[in-house]
Amino acid sequence: MTQIPGSLLVISAPSGAGKTSLVRELLAACPSFRLSVSFTTRAPRPGEVDGQHYLFVDRAGFERRRTEGEFLEWAEVHGNLYGTSRRWVAEQLAGGADLLLEIDYQGAAQIRSAFPDAVTVFVLPPSREALAERLRTRDQDSDEVIQRRLAAASEEMTHAAEFEYVIVNQEFAVASLELVSIARAARLRTHKQRARKAALFGRLGVR
């Protein structure tokens, strides 16, 4: 039996928009999706586990992997490097797994080029003030870092129109439902269903 390639969902957002929390809810609601764990040169935040949240490497190790062509996409964000394993993504999709990539807009552009079939989602905050408040409430960064993140967010949000879907995370429950709906719909696209249910399509005369 021919293996049906999995779906690829890409989600991007400025820091503080709630992307990580939304991804957590999506993975709980849609167990068919697996989260791609990125390589990064930044230091772990409290509670983060190597191999679960990120693959933490030093800059030299990251640059060696980049030179060897190991990354499907990579970007520098807030002075730190992030990258996605090319081989792991290809193997997972070929094996029929549905993948979720939590990456920035630069990486999303590279993914769209390599996988035109990928579904892309950008998460916006309800306002700049709400974004600033969320970053401060998170209590993970210094005021200097928060100001840098807010400045970067202004640039990042100008790229929202490049994405297929945009979610405004004003009410978390609503935004979560919207993201889950997009993920489920991605698996129901005609070419996916045609491959998954070829016999039924044939019996029903669906062309």
C-alpha positions in Angstrom: 0.0 0.0 0.0 1.3 3.4 -1.0 2.1 5.7 2.0 0.1 9.0 1.9 2.4 11.9 2.6 1.5 13.8 5.7 0.3 17.4 6.0 2.7 20.3 6.9 1.4 23.1 9.0 3.6 26.2 9.7 2.7 28.7 12.4 4.5 32.0 13.0 4.0 34.9 15.3 5.9 37.7 17.0 7.2 36.9 20.5 4.4 37.2 23.0 1.5 36.7 20.7 0.7 33.3 22.3 2.0 31.0 19.6 3.5 28.4 22.0 0.3 28.1 24.0 -1.8 27.7 20.9 0.6 25.1 19.6 0.3 23.2 22.9 -3.5 23.2 22.6 -3.4 22.1 18.9 -1.2 19.1 19.7 -3.6 18.0 22.5 -6.6 18.4 20.2 -5.0 16.9 17.1 -2.8 13.9 18.1 -2.0 13.1 14.5 0.3 16.2 14.4 3.9 16.1 15.6 5.9 19.1 16.5 9.2 19.6 14.7 11.9 20.4 17.3 14.2 23.1 16.1 17.9 23.5 16.7 18.8 26.8 18.4 21.8 28.6 19.8 19.9 30.4 22.5 20.1 29.4 26.1 17.2 27.3 27.6 14.5 29.2 29.4 13.2 28.0 32.7 11.4 24.7 32.3 12.6 24.0 28.7 14.0 20.5 28.1 16.7 19.8 25.5 15.2 17.5 22.8 11.7 18.3 23.8 11.3 22.1 23.3 14.5 22.7 21.3 17.7 21.0 20.4 20.2 23.4 22.1 23.6 23.7 20.4 26.4 26.2 20.4 26.9 28.6 17.5 29.9 26.6 16.1 27.8 23.4 16.1 24.9 25.2 14.4 27.0 26.8 11.7 28.7 23.4 11.0 25.3 21.8 10.4 24.2 24.8 8.3 27.3 24.5 6.1 26.7 20.8 5.6 23.2 21.5 4.4 21.5 19.9 7.3 18.8 22.6 7.7 15.6 22.8 5.6 15.3 26.3 6.9 17.2 28.5 9.2 17.0 32.1 10.5 18.6 34.5 13.0 16.1 35.9 15.4 16.9 38.2 18.3 20.6 37.4 17.8 20.1 33.6 18.1 20.1 31.0 15.3 17.2 28.6 14.7 17.0 25.8 12.2 14.9 22.8 11.1 16.3 19.4 10.2 15.8 18.7 6.5 16.1 14.9 6.8 13.8 14.6 9.8 11.0 16.6 8.1 11.3 14.6 4.9 11.3 11.3 6.7 8.3 12.2 8.8 6.2 13.5 5.9 7.1 10.5 3.7 6.1 8.2 6.5 2.6 9.8 6.6 3.1 11.9 9.7 1.4 15.3 10.0 3.9 17.9 11.1 3.7 21.3 12.8 6.6 23.8 12.4 6.7 26.6 14.9 9.1 29.0 13.1 9.5 32.7 12.3 8.4 34.4 9.0 11.9 34.0 7.5 11.8 30.3 7.9 8.2 30.1 6.8 9.2 31.7 3.4 11.9 29.0 3.0 9.4 26.3 3.8 6.9 27.6 1.3 9.6 27.5 -1.4 10.5 23.8 -0.6 7.0 22.7 0.2 4.4 24.7 -1.8 1.7 22.4 -0.3 2.4 23.6 3.3 -0.4 25.4 5.1 0.9 28.6 6.8 -0.7 30.5 9.7 0.4 33.8 11.3 -0.8 34.7 14.8 -1.3 38.4 15.6 -1.9 40.0 19.0 -5.0 42.2 19.5 -2.9 45.3 19.9 0.7 46.4 20.4 -0.2 47.3 24.0 -1.4 43.7 24.7 1.8 42.3 23.1 3.9 44.4 25.4 1.9 43.4 28.5 2.1 39.7 27.6 5.9 40.0 27.3 6.2 41.7 30.7 3.8 39.3 32.4 5.8 36.3 31.1 8.7 37.6 33.3 11.3 35.7 31.3 13.3 38.6 29.8 14.9 41.9 31.0 13.3 45.2 30.0 16.1 45.7 27.4 15.2 42.3 25.8 11.5 43.1 25.9 12.1 46.4 24.0 14.1 44.6 21.4 11.4 42.0 21.0 8.7 44.7 20.6 10.8 46.5 18.0 11.3 43.2 16.1 7.6 42.4 16.4 6.8 45.6 14.4 8.8 44.2 11.5 7.5 40.6 11.8 3.9 41.7 11.7 4.3 43.4 8.4 4.8 39.9 6.9 1.4 38.5 8.1 -0.1 39.0 4.7 2.3 36.5 3.2 0.6 33.7 5.1 -2.5 31.7 4.0 -4.3 32.2 7.3 -4.2 34.9 10.0 -5.5 34.4 13.6 -5.9 37.3 16.0 -5.3 36.0 19.5 -7.6 38.2 21.4 -9.6 35.5 23.2 -7.4 32.4 23.6 -10.2 29.9 23.5 -11.4 31.3 20.1 -7.9 31.5 18.6 -7.2 27.9 19.7 -10.4 26.7 18.1 -9.5 28.5 14.9 -6.1 27.0 14.7 -7.4 23.5 15.4 -10.0 24.0 12.6 -7.2 25.0 10.2 -5.2 21.9 11.1 -8.2 19.6 10.6 -9.1 21.2 7.3 -5.5 20.7 6.1 -6.0 16.9 6.4 -9.3 17.1 4.4 -8.0 18.8 1.3 -9.1 17.1 -1.9 -5.8 15.7 -3.0 -5.2 14.3 0.5 -8.6 12.7 0.7 -8.2 11.4 -2.9 -5.0 9.6 -1.9 -6.3 8.4 1.5 -9.7 7.2 0.2 -8.8 6.2 -3.4 -11.1 3.2 -3.4 -14.1 5.1 -2.2 -13.5 7.9 -4.7 -13.4 5.3 -7.5 -16.6 3.6 -6.4 -18.4 7.0 -6.2 -17.0 8.2 -9.5 -15.2 11.1 -8.0 -12.6 12.4 -10.5 
